[in-house]
Amino acid sequence: MPTYEYVCQGCNHEFSVIHSISEHEKAKVACPKCKSKKVKQQVSTFQVKTSKKS
């Protein structure tokens, strides 16, 4: 499952949330520190693991 990174616009707390893509589309993410719903998703990198070796 993908990891989504957010920053709270209320307290500037950065946090990550792991959920499926379908959950991400309908999820209402709140800051775990101050419970504010004013959060902004951050651009993050990702890594892909495959079973083939090149």
mmCIF entry with sequence, helices, sheets and N, C-alpha, C, O atoms, coordinates in Angstrom:
data_MODEL
# 
_entry.id   MODEL 
# 
_entity.id                         1 
_entity.type                       polymer 
_entity.pdbx_number_of_molecules   1 
# 
_entity_poly.entity_id                      1 
_entity_poly.type                           'polypeptide(L)' 
_entity_poly.nstd_linkage                   no 
_entity_poly.nstd_monomer                   no 
_entity_poly.pdbx_seq_one_letter_code       MPTYEYVCQGCNHEFSVIHSISEHEKAKVACPKCKSKKVKQQVSTFQVKTSKKS 
_entity_poly.pdbx_seq_one_letter_code_can   MPTYEYVCQGCNHEFSVIHSISEHEKAKVACPKCKSKKVKQQVSTFQVKTSKKS 
_entity_poly.pdbx_strand_id                 A 
# 
loop_
_entity_poly_seq.entity_id 
_entity_poly_seq.num 
_entity_poly_seq.mon_id 
_entity_poly_seq.hetero 
1 1  MET n 
1 2  PRO n 
1 3  THR n 
1 4  TYR n 
1 5  GLU n 
1 6  TYR n 
1 7  VAL n 
1 8  CYS n 
1 9  GLN n 
1 10 GLY n 
1 11 CYS n 
1 12 ASN n 
1 13 HIS n 
1 14 GLU n 
1 15 PHE n 
1 16 SER n 
1 17 VAL n 
1 18 ILE n 
1 19 HIS n 
1 20 SER n 
1 21 ILE n 
1 22 SER n 
1 23 GLU n 
1 24 HIS n 
1 25 GLU n 
1 26 LYS n 
1 27 ALA n 
1 28 LYS n 
1 29 VAL n 
1 30 ALA n 
1 31 CYS n 
1 32 PRO n 
1 33 LYS n 
1 34 CYS n 
1 35 LYS n 
1 36 SER n 
1 37 LYS n 
1 38 LYS n 
1 39 VAL n 
1 40 LYS n 
1 41 GLN n 
1 42 GLN n 
1 43 VAL n 
1 44 SER n 
1 45 THR n 
1 46 PHE n 
1 47 GLN n 
1 48 VAL n 
1 49 LYS n 
1 50 THR n 
1 51 SER n 
1 52 LYS n 
1 53 LYS n 
1 54 SER n 
# 
_struct_asym.id          A 
_struct_asym.entity_id   1 
# 
_struct_conf.conf_type_id            HELX_P 
_struct_conf.id                      HELX_P1 
_struct_conf.pdbx_PDB_helix_id       AA1 
_struct_conf.beg_label_comp_id       ILE 
_struct_conf.beg_label_asym_id       A 
_struct_conf.beg_label_seq_id        21 
_struct_conf.pdbx_beg_PDB_ins_code   ? 
_struct_conf.end_label_comp_id       LYS 
_struct_conf.end_label_asym_id       A 
_struct_conf.end_label_seq_id        26 
_struct_conf.pdbx_end_PDB_ins_code   ? 
_struct_conf.beg_auth_comp_id        ILE 
_struct_conf.beg_auth_asym_id        A 
_struct_conf.beg_auth_seq_id         21 
_struct_conf.end_auth_comp_id        LYS 
_struct_conf.end_auth_asym_id        A 
_struct_conf.end_auth_seq_id         26 
_struct_conf.pdbx_PDB_helix_class    1 
_struct_conf.details                 ? 
_struct_conf.pdbx_PDB_helix_length   6 
# 
_struct_conf_type.id          HELX_P 
_struct_conf_type.criteria    ? 
_struct_conf_type.reference   ? 
# 
_struct_sheet.id               AA1 
_struct_sheet.type             ? 
_struct_sheet.number_strands   3 
_struct_sheet.details          ? 
# 
loop_
_struct_sheet_order.sheet_id 
_struct_sheet_order.range_id_1 
_struct_sheet_order.range_id_2 
_struct_sheet_order.offset 
_struct_sheet_order.sense 
AA1 1 2 ? anti-parallel 
AA1 2 3 ? anti-parallel 
# 
loop_
_struct_sheet_range.sheet_id 
_struct_sheet_range.id 
_struct_sheet_range.beg_label_comp_id 
_struct_sheet_range.beg_label_asym_id 
_struct_sheet_range.beg_label_seq_id 
_struct_sheet_range.pdbx_beg_PDB_ins_code 
_struct_sheet_range.end_label_comp_id 
_struct_sheet_range.end_label_asym_id 
_struct_sheet_range.end_label_seq_id 
_struct_sheet_range.pdbx_end_PDB_ins_code 
_struct_sheet_range.beg_auth_comp_id 
_struct_sheet_range.beg_auth_asym_id 
_struct_sheet_range.beg_auth_seq_id 
_struct_sheet_range.end_auth_comp_id 
_struct_sheet_range.end_auth_asym_id 
_struct_sheet_range.end_auth_seq_id 
AA1 1 GLU A 14 ? ILE A 18 ? GLU A 14 ILE A 18 
AA1 2 THR A 3  ? CYS A 8  ? THR A 3  CYS A 8  
AA1 3 VAL A 39 ? GLN A 41 ? VAL A 39 GLN A 41 
# 
loop_
_atom_site.group_PDB 
_atom_site.id 
_atom_site.type_symbol 
_atom_site.label_atom_id 
_atom_site.label_alt_id 
_atom_site.label_comp_id 
_atom_site.label_asym_id 
_atom_site.label_entity_id 
_atom_site.label_seq_id 
_atom_site.pdbx_PDB_ins_code 
_atom_site.Cartn_x 
_atom_site.Cartn_y 
_atom_site.Cartn_z 
_atom_site.occupancy 
_atom_site.B_iso_or_equiv 
_atom_site.pdbx_formal_charge 
_atom_site.auth_seq_id 
_atom_site.auth_comp_id 
_atom_site.auth_asym_id 
_atom_site.auth_atom_id 
_atom_site.pdbx_PDB_model_num 
ATOM 1   N N  . MET A 1 1  ? 0.836   -1.188  0.000   1.00 0.00 ? 1  MET A N  1 
ATOM 2   C CA . MET A 1 1  ? 0.000   0.000   0.000   1.00 0.00 ? 1  MET A CA 1 
ATOM 3   C C  . MET A 1 1  ? 0.880   1.250   0.000   1.00 0.00 ? 1  MET A C  1 
ATOM 4   O O  . MET A 1 1  ? 1.957   1.266   0.597   1.00 0.00 ? 1  MET A O  1 
ATOM 5   N N  . PRO A 1 2  ? 0.411   2.283   -0.671  1.00 0.00 ? 2  PRO A N  1 
ATOM 6   C CA . PRO A 1 2  ? 1.197   3.522   -0.731  1.00 0.00 ? 2  PRO A CA 1 
ATOM 7   C C  . PRO A 1 2  ? 1.221   4.276   0.599   1.00 0.00 ? 2  PRO A C  1 
ATOM 8   O O  . PRO A 1 2  ? 0.299   4.193   1.411   1.00 0.00 ? 2  PRO A O  1 
ATOM 9   N N  . THR A 1 3  ? 2.300   5.005   0.780   1.00 0.00 ? 3  THR A N  1 
ATOM 10  C CA . THR A 1 3  ? 2.442   5.882   1.938   1.00 0.00 ? 3  THR A CA 1 
ATOM 11  C C  . THR A 1 3  ? 2.270   7.320   1.453   1.00 0.00 ? 3  THR A C  1 
ATOM 12  O O  . THR A 1 3  ? 2.950   7.752   0.523   1.00 0.00 ? 3  THR A O  1 
ATOM 13  N N  . TYR A 1 4  ? 1.369   8.050   2.081   1.00 0.00 ? 4  TYR A N  1 
ATOM 14  C CA . TYR A 1 4  ? 1.108   9.436   1.725   1.00 0.00 ? 4  TYR A CA 1 
ATOM 15  C C  . TYR A 1 4  ? 1.649   10.332  2.828   1.00 0.00 ? 4  TYR A C  1 
ATOM 16  O O  . TYR A 1 4  ? 1.420   10.082  4.011   1.00 0.00 ? 4  TYR A O  1 
ATOM 17  N N  . GLU A 1 5  ? 2.363   11.371  2.434   1.00 0.00 ? 5  GLU A N  1 
ATOM 18  C CA . GLU A 1 5  ? 2.955   12.296  3.395   1.00 0.00 ? 5  GLU A CA 1 
ATOM 19  C C  . GLU A 1 5  ? 2.162   13.598  3.400   1.00 0.00 ? 5  GLU A C  1 
ATOM 20  O O  . GLU A 1 5  ? 1.774   14.115  2.352   1.00 0.00 ? 5  GLU A O  1 
ATOM 21  N N  . TYR A 1 6  ? 1.933   14.111  4.599   1.00 0.00 ? 6  TYR A N  1 
ATOM 22  C CA . TYR A 1 6  ? 1.147   15.327  4.781   1.00 0.00 ? 6  TYR A CA 1 
ATOM 23  C C  . TYR A 1 6  ? 1.858   16.283  5.721   1.00 0.00 ? 6  TYR A C  1 
ATOM 24  O O  . TYR A 1 6  ? 2.727   15.886  6.498   1.00 0.00 ? 6  TYR A O  1 
ATOM 25  N N  . VAL A 1 7  ? 1.471   17.559  5.636   1.00 0.00 ? 7  VAL A N  1 
ATOM 26  C CA . VAL A 1 7  ? 1.906   18.554  6.613   1.00 0.00 ? 7  VAL A CA 1 
ATOM 27  C C  . VAL A 1 7  ? 0.647   19.298  7.061   1.00 0.00 ? 7  VAL A C  1 
ATOM 28  O O  . VAL A 1 7  ? -0.185  19.684  6.240   1.00 0.00 ? 7  VAL A O  1 
ATOM 29  N N  . CYS A 1 8  ? 0.525   19.489  8.357   1.00 0.00 ? 8  CYS A N  1 
ATOM 30  C CA . CYS A 1 8  ? -0.613  20.196  8.929   1.00 0.00 ? 8  CYS A CA 1 
ATOM 31  C C  . CYS A 1 8  ? -0.399  21.698  8.753   1.00 0.00 ? 8  CYS A C  1 
ATOM 32  O O  . CYS A 1 8  ? 0.668   22.219  9.080   1.00 0.00 ? 8  CYS A O  1 
ATOM 33  N N  . GLN A 1 9  ? -1.403  22.384  8.241   1.00 0.00 ? 9  GLN A N  1 
ATOM 34  C CA . GLN A 1 9  ? -1.297  23.825  8.055   1.00 0.00 ? 9  GLN A CA 1 
ATOM 35  C C  . GLN A 1 9  ? -1.576  24.582  9.349   1.00 0.00 ? 9  GLN A C  1 
ATOM 36  O O  . GLN A 1 9  ? -1.358  25.791  9.422   1.00 0.00 ? 9  GLN A O  1 
ATOM 37  N N  . GLY A 1 10 ? -2.054  23.879  10.364  1.00 0.00 ? 10 GLY A N  1 
ATOM 38  C CA . GLY A 1 10 ? -2.317  24.503  11.652  1.00 0.00 ? 10 GLY A CA 1 
ATOM 39  C C  . GLY A 1 10 ? -1.094  24.526  12.564  1.00 0.00 ? 10 GLY A C  1 
ATOM 40  O O  . GLY A 1 10 ? -0.755  25.557  13.146  1.00 0.00 ? 10 GLY A O  1 
ATOM 41  N N  . CYS A 1 11 ? -0.431  23.362  12.679  1.00 0.00 ? 11 CYS A N  1 
ATOM 42  C CA . CYS A 1 11 ? 0.701   23.257  13.611  1.00 0.00 ? 11 CYS A CA 1 
ATOM 43  C C  . CYS A 1 11 ? 2.017   22.897  12.923  1.00 0.00 ? 11 CYS A C  1 
ATOM 44  O O  . CYS A 1 11 ? 3.032   22.733  13.600  1.00 0.00 ? 11 CYS A O  1 
ATOM 45  N N  . ASN A 1 12 ? 2.024   22.770  11.598  1.00 0.00 ? 12 ASN A N  1 
ATOM 46  C CA . ASN A 1 12 ? 3.202   22.425  10.798  1.00 0.00 ? 12 ASN A CA 1 
ATOM 47  C C  . ASN A 1 12 ? 3.777   21.039  11.095  1.00 0.00 ? 12 ASN A C  1 
ATOM 48  O O  . ASN A 1 12 ? 4.941   20.776  10.790  1.00 0.00 ? 12 ASN A O  1 
ATOM 49  N N  . HIS A 1 13 ? 2.990   20.166  11.677  1.00 0.00 ? 13 HIS A N  1 
ATOM 50  C CA . HIS A 1 13 ? 3.421   18.799  11.962  1.00 0.00 ? 13 HIS A CA 1 
ATOM 51  C C  . HIS A 1 13 ? 3.424   17.990  10.666  1.00 0.00 ? 13 HIS A C  1 
ATOM 52  O O  . HIS A 1 13 ? 2.437   17.995  9.931   1.00 0.00 ? 13 HIS A O  1 
ATOM 53  N N  . GLU A 1 14 ? 4.534   17.290  10.379  1.00 0.00 ? 14 GLU A N  1 
ATOM 54  C CA . GLU A 1 14 ? 4.632   16.424  9.213   1.00 0.00 ? 14 GLU A CA 1 
ATOM 55  C C  . GLU A 1 14 ? 4.365   14.991  9.642   1.00 0.00 ? 14 GLU A C  1 
ATOM 56  O O  . GLU A 1 14 ? 4.889   14.534  10.657  1.00 0.00 ? 14 GLU A O  1 
ATOM 57  N N  . PHE A 1 15 ? 3.546   14.278  8.865   1.00 0.00 ? 15 PHE A N  1 
ATOM 58  C CA . PHE A 1 15 ? 3.205   12.904  9.207   1.00 0.00 ? 15 PHE A CA 1 
ATOM 59  C C  . PHE A 1 15 ? 2.896   12.108  7.953   1.00 0.00 ? 15 PHE A C  1 
ATOM 60  O O  . PHE A 1 15 ? 2.650   12.676  6.888   1.00 0.00 ? 15 PHE A O  1 
ATOM 61  N N  . SER A 1 16 ? 2.910   10.788  8.086   1.00 0.00 ? 16 SER A N  1 
ATOM 62  C CA . SER A 1 16 ? 2.642   9.878   6.977   1.00 0.00 ? 16 SER A CA 1 
ATOM 63  C C  . SER A 1 16 ? 1.422   9.034   7.292   1.00 0.00 ? 16 SER A C  1 
ATOM 64  O O  . SER A 1 16 ? 1.149   8.714   8.449   1.00 0.00 ? 16 SER A O  1 
ATOM 65  N N  . VAL A 1 17 ? 0.689   8.675   6.234   1.00 0.00 ? 17 VAL A N  1 
ATOM 66  C CA . VAL A 1 17 ? -0.488  7.820   6.368   1.00 0.00 ? 17 VAL A CA 1 
ATOM 67  C C  . VAL A 1 17 ? -0.366  6.728   5.316   1.00 0.00 ? 17 VAL A C  1 
ATOM 68  O O  . VAL A 1 17 ? -0.065  7.007   4.156   1.00 0.00 ? 17 VAL A O  1 
ATOM 69  N N  . ILE A 1 18 ? -0.599  5.487   5.722   1.00 0.00 ? 18 ILE A N  1 
ATOM 70  C CA . ILE A 1 18 ? -0.568  4.360   4.791   1.00 0.00 ? 18 ILE A CA 1 
ATOM 71  C C  . ILE A 1 18 ? -2.001  3.897   4.570   1.00 0.00 ? 18 ILE A C  1 
ATOM 72  O O  . ILE A 1 18 ? -2.676  3.462   5.503   1.00 0.00 ? 18 ILE A O  1 
ATOM 73  N N  . HIS A 1 19 ? -2.458  3.996   3.330   1.00 0.00 ? 19 HIS A N  1 
ATOM 74  C CA . HIS A 1 19 ? -3.756  3.444   2.963   1.00 0.00 ? 19 HIS A CA 1 
ATOM 75  C C  . HIS A 1 19 ? -3.803  3.192   1.460   1.00 0.00 ? 19 HIS A C  1 
ATOM 76  O O  . HIS A 1 19 ? -2.965  3.684   0.704   1.00 0.00 ? 19 HIS A O  1 
ATOM 77  N N  . SER A 1 20 ? -4.793  2.421   1.047   1.00 0.00 ? 20 SER A N  1 
ATOM 78  C CA . SER A 1 20 ? -4.906  2.061   -0.366  1.00 0.00 ? 20 SER A CA 1 
ATOM 79  C C  . SER A 1 20 ? -5.281  3.282   -1.195  1.00 0.00 ? 20 SER A C  1 
ATOM 80  O O  . SER A 1 20 ? -5.695  4.310   -0.659  1.00 0.00 ? 20 SER A O  1 
ATOM 81  N N  . ILE A 1 21 ? -5.131  3.153   -2.502  1.00 0.00 ? 21 ILE A N  1 
ATOM 82  C CA . ILE A 1 21 ? -5.457  4.268   -3.392  1.00 0.00 ? 21 ILE A CA 1 
ATOM 83  C C  . ILE A 1 21 ? -6.942  4.607   -3.303  1.00 0.00 ? 21 ILE A C  1 
ATOM 84  O O  . ILE A 1 21 ? -7.300  5.785   -3.312  1.00 0.00 ? 21 ILE A O  1 
ATOM 85  N N  . SER A 1 22 ? -7.800  3.618   -3.219  1.00 0.00 ? 22 SER A N  1 
ATOM 86  C CA . SER A 1 22 ? -9.237  3.886   -3.118  1.00 0.00 ? 22 SER A CA 1 
ATOM 87  C C  . SER A 1 22 ? -9.579  4.581   -1.798  1.00 0.00 ? 22 SER A C  1 
ATOM 88  O O  . SER A 1 22 ? -10.442 5.459   -1.772  1.00 0.00 ? 22 SER A O  1 
ATOM 89  N N  . GLU A 1 23 ? -8.920  4.203   -0.712  1.00 0.00 ? 23 GLU A N  1 
ATOM 90  C CA . GLU A 1 23 ? -9.130  4.883   0.569   1.00 0.00 ? 23 GLU A CA 1 
ATOM 91  C C  . GLU A 1 23 ? -8.632  6.316   0.509   1.00 0.00 ? 23 GLU A C  1 
ATOM 92  O O  . GLU A 1 23 ? -9.239  7.212   1.097   1.00 0.00 ? 23 GLU A O  1 
ATOM 93  N N  . HIS A 1 24 ? -7.522  6.539   -0.203  1.00 0.00 ? 24 HIS A N  1 
ATOM 94  C CA . HIS A 1 24 ? -6.948  7.880   -0.317  1.00 0.00 ? 24 HIS A CA 1 
ATOM 95  C C  . HIS A 1 24 ? -7.915  8.848   -1.003  1.00 0.00 ? 24 HIS A C  1 
ATOM 96  O O  . HIS A 1 24 ? -8.008  10.014  -0.617  1.00 0.00 ? 24 HIS A O  1 
ATOM 97  N N  . GLU A 1 25 ? -8.625  8.370   -2.005  1.00 0.00 ? 25 GLU A N  1 
ATOM 98  C CA . GLU A 1 25 ? -9.547  9.218   -2.750  1.00 0.00 ? 25 GLU A CA 1 
ATOM 99  C C  . GLU A 1 25 ? -10.707 9.720   -1.895  1.00 0.00 ? 25 GLU A C  1 
ATOM 100 O O  . GLU A 1 25 ? -11.210 10.818  -2.131  1.00 0.00 ? 25 GLU A O  1 
ATOM 101 N N  . LYS A 1 26 ? -11.140 8.937   -0.907  1.00 0.00 ? 26 LYS A N  1 
ATOM 102 C CA . LYS A 1 26 ? -12.289 9.341   -0.103  1.00 0.00 ? 26 LYS A CA 1 
ATOM 103 C C  . LYS A 1 26 ? -11.950 9.656   1.355   1.00 0.00 ? 26 LYS A C  1 
ATOM 104 O O  . LYS A 1 26 ? -12.835 10.008  2.134   1.00 0.00 ? 26 LYS A O  1 
ATOM 105 N N  . ALA A 1 27 ? -10.688 9.532   1.722   1.00 0.00 ? 27 ALA A N  1 
ATOM 106 C CA . ALA A 1 27 ? -10.278 9.729   3.118   1.00 0.00 ? 27 ALA A CA 1 
ATOM 107 C C  . ALA A 1 27 ? -10.272 11.211  3.506   1.00 0.00 ? 27 ALA A C  1 
ATOM 108 O O  . ALA A 1 27 ? -9.903  12.073  2.708   1.00 0.00 ? 27 ALA A O  1 
ATOM 109 N N  . LYS A 1 28 ? -10.677 11.479  4.713   1.00 0.00 ? 28 LYS A N  1 
ATOM 110 C CA . LYS A 1 28 ? -10.576 12.801  5.325   1.00 0.00 ? 28 LYS A CA 1 
ATOM 111 C C  . LYS A 1 28 ? -9.452  12.712  6.341   1.00 0.00 ? 28 LYS A C  1 
ATOM 112 O O  . LYS A 1 28 ? -9.658  12.240  7.460   1.00 0.00 ? 28 LYS A O  1 
ATOM 113 N N  . VAL A 1 29 ? -8.268  13.161  5.957   1.00 0.00 ? 29 VAL A N  1 
ATOM 114 C CA . VAL A 1 29 ? -7.083  13.030  6.800   1.00 0.00 ? 29 VAL A CA 1 
ATOM 115 C C  . VAL A 1 29 ? -7.046  14.170  7.806   1.00 0.00 ? 29 VAL A C  1 
ATOM 116 O O  . VAL A 1 29 ? -7.272  15.328  7.457   1.00 0.00 ? 29 VAL A O  1 
ATOM 117 N N  . ALA A 1 30 ? -6.757  13.829  9.059   1.00 0.00 ? 30 ALA A N  1 
ATOM 118 C CA . ALA A 1 30 ? -6.626  14.821  10.130  1.00 0.00 ? 30 ALA A CA 1 
ATOM 119 C C  . ALA A 1 30 ? -5.242  14.692  10.760  1.00 0.00 ? 30 ALA A C  1 
ATOM 120 O O  . ALA A 1 30 ? -4.667  13.605  10.799  1.00 0.00 ? 30 ALA A O  1 
ATOM 121 N N  . CYS A 1 31 ? -4.726  15.793  11.242  1.00 0.00 ? 31 CYS A N  1 
ATOM 122 C CA . CYS A 1 31 ? -3.428  15.808  11.900  1.00 0.00 ? 31 CYS A CA 1 
ATOM 123 C C  . CYS A 1 31 ? -3.497  14.990  13.193  1.00 0.00 ? 31 CYS A C  1 
ATOM 124 O O  . CYS A 1 31 ? -4.389  15.211  14.012  1.00 0.00 ? 31 CYS A O  1 
ATOM 125 N N  . PRO A 1 32 ? -2.567  14.049  13.385  1.00 0.00 ? 32 PRO A N  1 
ATOM 126 C CA . PRO A 1 32 ? -2.590  13.250  14.612  1.00 0.00 ? 32 PRO A CA 1 
ATOM 127 C C  . PRO A 1 32 ? -2.188  14.049  15.848  1.00 0.00 ? 32 PRO A C  1 
ATOM 128 O O  . PRO A 1 32 ? -2.471  13.633  16.971  1.00 0.00 ? 32 PRO A O  1 
ATOM 129 N N  . LYS A 1 33 ? -1.534  15.185  15.654  1.00 0.00 ? 33 LYS A N  1 
ATOM 130 C CA . LYS A 1 33 ? -1.070  15.990  16.780  1.00 0.00 ? 33 LYS A CA 1 
ATOM 131 C C  . LYS A 1 33 ? -2.157  16.945  17.293  1.00 0.00 ? 33 LYS A C  1 
ATOM 132 O O  . LYS A 1 33 ? -2.464  16.964  18.485  1.00 0.00 ? 33 LYS A O  1 
ATOM 133 N N  . CYS A 1 34 ? -2.741  17.745  16.368  1.00 0.00 ? 34 CYS A N  1 
ATOM 134 C CA . CYS A 1 34 ? -3.718  18.760  16.809  1.00 0.00 ? 34 CYS A CA 1 
ATOM 135 C C  . CYS A 1 34 ? -5.139  18.473  16.333  1.00 0.00 ? 34 CYS A C  1 
ATOM 136 O O  . CYS A 1 34 ? -6.060  19.224  16.657  1.00 0.00 ? 34 CYS A O  1 
ATOM 137 N N  . LYS A 1 35 ? -5.332  17.395  15.566  1.00 0.00 ? 35 LYS A N  1 
ATOM 138 C CA . LYS A 1 35 ? -6.630  16.945  15.047  1.00 0.00 ? 35 LYS A CA 1 
ATOM 139 C C  . LYS A 1 35 ? -7.237  17.873  13.994  1.00 0.00 ? 35 LYS A C  1 
ATOM 140 O O  . LYS A 1 35 ? -8.411  17.727  13.653  1.00 0.00 ? 35 LYS A O  1 
ATOM 141 N N  . SER A 1 36 ? -6.460  18.822  13.475  1.00 0.00 ? 36 SER A N  1 
ATOM 142 C CA . SER A 1 36 ? -6.941  19.725  12.433  1.00 0.00 ? 36 SER A CA 1 
ATOM 143 C C  . SER A 1 36 ? -7.113  18.963  11.129  1.00 0.00 ? 36 SER A C  1 
ATOM 144 O O  . SER A 1 36 ? -6.336  18.058  10.824  1.00 0.00 ? 36 SER A O  1 
ATOM 145 N N  . LYS A 1 37 ? -8.130  19.330  10.363  1.00 0.00 ? 37 LYS A N  1 
ATOM 146 C CA . LYS A 1 37 ? -8.341  18.727  9.049   1.00 0.00 ? 37 LYS A CA 1 
ATOM 147 C C  . LYS A 1 37 ? -7.734  19.580  7.948   1.00 0.00 ? 37 LYS A C  1 
ATOM 148 O O  . LYS A 1 37 ? -7.897  19.274  6.767   1.00 0.00 ? 37 LYS A O  1 
ATOM 149 N N  . LYS A 1 38 ? -7.037  20.645  8.319   1.00 0.00 ? 38 LYS A N  1 
ATOM 150 C CA . LYS A 1 38 ? -6.358  21.499  7.349   1.00 0.00 ? 38 LYS A CA 1 
ATOM 151 C C  . LYS A 1 38 ? -4.957  20.939  7.106   1.00 0.00 ? 38 LYS A C  1 
ATOM 152 O O  . LYS A 1 38 ? -3.967  21.443  7.636   1.00 0.00 ? 38 LYS A O  1 
ATOM 153 N N  . VAL A 1 39 ? -4.901  19.890  6.297   1.00 0.00 ? 39 VAL A N  1 
ATOM 154 C CA . VAL A 1 39 ? -3.632  19.245  5.983   1.00 0.00 ? 39 VAL A CA 1 
ATOM 155 C C  . VAL A 1 39 ? -3.403  19.316  4.486   1.00 0.00 ? 39 VAL A C  1 
ATOM 156 O O  . VAL A 1 39 ? -4.350  19.352  3.701   1.00 0.00 ? 39 VAL A O  1 
ATOM 157 N N  . LYS A 1 40 ? -2.147  19.335  4.100   1.00 0.00 ? 40 LYS A N  1 
ATOM 158 C CA . LYS A 1 40 ? -1.786  19.408  2.695   1.00 0.00 ? 40 LYS A CA 1 
ATOM 159 C C  . LYS A 1 40 ? -0.876  18.233  2.370   1.00 0.00 ? 40 LYS A C  1 
ATOM 160 O O  . LYS A 1 40 ? 0.094   17.969  3.081   1.00 0.00 ? 40 LYS A O  1 
ATOM 161 N N  . GLN A 1 41 ? -1.198  17.530  1.286   1.00 0.00 ? 41 GLN A N  1 
ATOM 162 C CA . GLN A 1 41 ? -0.377  16.394  0.882   1.00 0.00 ? 41 GLN A CA 1 
ATOM 163 C C  . GLN A 1 41 ? 0.924   16.907  0.290   1.00 0.00 ? 41 GLN A C  1 
ATOM 164 O O  . GLN A 1 41 ? 0.934   17.865  -0.483  1.00 0.00 ? 41 GLN A O  1 
ATOM 165 N N  . GLN A 1 42 ? 2.021   16.260  0.661   1.00 0.00 ? 42 GLN A N  1 
ATOM 166 C CA . GLN A 1 42 ? 3.344   16.624  0.179   1.00 0.00 ? 42 GLN A CA 1 
ATOM 167 C C  . GLN A 1 42 ? 3.741   15.723  -0.987  1.00 0.00 ? 42 GLN A C  1 
ATOM 168 O O  . GLN A 1 42 ? 3.260   14.596  -1.100  1.00 0.00 ? 42 GLN A O  1 
ATOM 169 N N  . VAL A 1 43 ? 4.607   16.219  -1.840  1.00 0.00 ? 43 VAL A N  1 
ATOM 170 C CA . VAL A 1 43 ? 5.162   15.405  -2.914  1.00 0.00 ? 43 VAL A CA 1 
ATOM 171 C C  . VAL A 1 43 ? 6.256   14.542  -2.298  1.00 0.00 ? 43 VAL A C  1 
ATOM 172 O O  . VAL A 1 43 ? 7.146   15.048  -1.614  1.00 0.00 ? 43 VAL A O  1 
ATOM 173 N N  . SER A 1 44 ? 6.187   13.257  -2.541  1.00 0.00 ? 44 SER A N  1 
ATOM 174 C CA . SER A 1 44 ? 7.181   12.362  -1.957  1.00 0.00 ? 44 SER A CA 1 
ATOM 175 C C  . SER A 1 44 ? 7.713   11.405  -3.015  1.00 0.00 ? 44 SER A C  1 
ATOM 176 O O  . SER A 1 44 ? 7.099   11.199  -4.062  1.00 0.00 ? 44 SER A O  1 
ATOM 177 N N  . THR A 1 45 ? 8.849   10.837  -2.719  1.00 0.00 ? 45 THR A N  1 
ATOM 178 C CA . THR A 1 45 ? 9.449   9.867   -3.629  1.00 0.00 ? 45 THR A CA 1 
ATOM 179 C C  . THR A 1 45 ? 8.924   8.474   -3.312  1.00 0.00 ? 45 THR A C  1 
ATOM 180 O O  . THR A 1 45 ? 8.349   8.238   -2.249  1.00 0.00 ? 45 THR A O  1 
ATOM 181 N N  . PHE A 1 46 ? 9.124   7.576   -4.231  1.00 0.00 ? 46 PHE A N  1 
ATOM 182 C CA . PHE A 1 46 ? 8.736   6.203   -3.972  1.00 0.00 ? 46 PHE A CA 1 
ATOM 183 C C  . PHE A 1 46 ? 9.775   5.257   -4.550  1.00 0.00 ? 46 PHE A C  1 
ATOM 184 O O  . PHE A 1 46 ? 10.574  5.631   -5.408  1.00 0.00 ? 46 PHE A O  1 
ATOM 185 N N  . GLN A 1 47 ? 9.746   4.034   -4.064  1.00 0.00 ? 47 GLN A N  1 
ATOM 186 C CA . GLN A 1 47 ? 10.703  3.021   -4.499  1.00 0.00 ? 47 GLN A CA 1 
ATOM 187 C C  . GLN A 1 47 ? 9.916   1.780   -4.875  1.00 0.00 ? 47 GLN A C  1 
ATOM 188 O O  . GLN A 1 47 ? 8.973   1.394   -4.185  1.00 0.00 ? 47 GLN A O  1 
ATOM 189 N N  . VAL A 1 48 ? 10.308  1.168   -5.966  1.00 0.00 ? 48 VAL A N  1 
ATOM 190 C CA . VAL A 1 48 ? 9.639   -0.026  -6.442  1.00 0.00 ? 48 VAL A CA 1 
ATOM 191 C C  . VAL A 1 48 ? 10.572  -1.213  -6.273  1.00 0.00 ? 48 VAL A C  1 
ATOM 192 O O  . VAL A 1 48 ? 11.742  -1.162  -6.653  1.00 0.00 ? 48 VAL A O  1 
ATOM 193 N N  . LYS A 1 49 ? 10.038  -2.278  -5.697  1.00 0.00 ? 49 LYS A N  1 
ATOM 194 C CA . LYS A 1 49 ? 10.809  -3.515  -5.564  1.00 0.00 ? 49 LYS A CA 1 
ATOM 195 C C  . LYS A 1 49 ? 10.258  -4.524  -6.554  1.00 0.00 ? 49 LYS A C  1 
ATOM 196 O O  . LYS A 1 49 ? 9.046   -4.719  -6.650  1.00 0.00 ? 49 LYS A O  1 
ATOM 197 N N  . THR A 1 50 ? 11.135  -5.149  -7.270  1.00 0.00 ? 50 THR A N  1 
ATOM 198 C CA . THR A 1 50 ? 10.724  -6.214  -8.188  1.00 0.00 ? 50 THR A CA 1 
ATOM 199 C C  . THR A 1 50 ? 11.497  -7.478  -7.857  1.00 0.00 ? 50 THR A C  1 
ATOM 200 O O  . THR A 1 50 ? 12.519  -7.442  -7.172  1.00 0.00 ? 50 THR A O  1 
ATOM 201 N N  . SER A 1 51 ? 10.994  -8.578  -8.349  1.00 0.00 ? 51 SER A N  1 
ATOM 202 C CA . SER A 1 51 ? 11.670  -9.841  -8.073  1.00 0.00 ? 51 SER A CA 1 
ATOM 203 C C  . SER A 1 51 ? 12.768  -10.138 -9.095  1.00 0.00 ? 51 SER A C  1 
ATOM 204 O O  . SER A 1 51 ? 13.635  -10.977 -8.850  1.00 0.00 ? 51 SER A O  1 
ATOM 205 N N  . LYS A 1 52 ? 12.730  -9.450  -10.240 1.00 0.00 ? 52 LYS A N  1 
ATOM 206 C CA . LYS A 1 52 ? 13.767  -9.673  -11.261 1.00 0.00 ? 52 LYS A CA 1 
ATOM 207 C C  . LYS A 1 52 ? 15.017  -8.899  -10.947 1.00 0.00 ? 52 LYS A C  1 
ATOM 208 O O  . LYS A 1 52 ? 14.961  -7.764  -10.474 1.00 0.00 ? 52 LYS A O  1 
ATOM 209 N N  . LYS A 1 53 ? 16.141  -9.515  -11.210 1.00 0.00 ? 53 LYS A N  1 
ATOM 210 C CA . LYS A 1 53 ? 17.432  -8.838  -11.034 1.00 0.00 ? 53 LYS A CA 1 
ATOM 211 C C  . LYS A 1 53 ? 17.942  -8.443  -12.405 1.00 0.00 ? 53 LYS A C  1 
ATOM 212 O O  . LYS A 1 53 ? 17.882  -9.230  -13.350 1.00 0.00 ? 53 LYS A O  1 
ATOM 213 N N  . SER A 1 54 ? 18.441  -7.225  -12.509 1.00 0.00 ? 54 SER A N  1 
ATOM 214 C CA . SER A 1 54 ? 18.931  -6.791  -13.812 1.00 0.00 ? 54 SER A CA 1 
ATOM 215 C C  . SER A 1 54 ? 20.436  -6.705  -13.841 1.00 0.00 ? 54 SER A C  1 
ATOM 216 O O  . SER A 1 54 ? 21.015  -6.352  -14.869 1.00 0.00 ? 54 SER A O  1 
# 
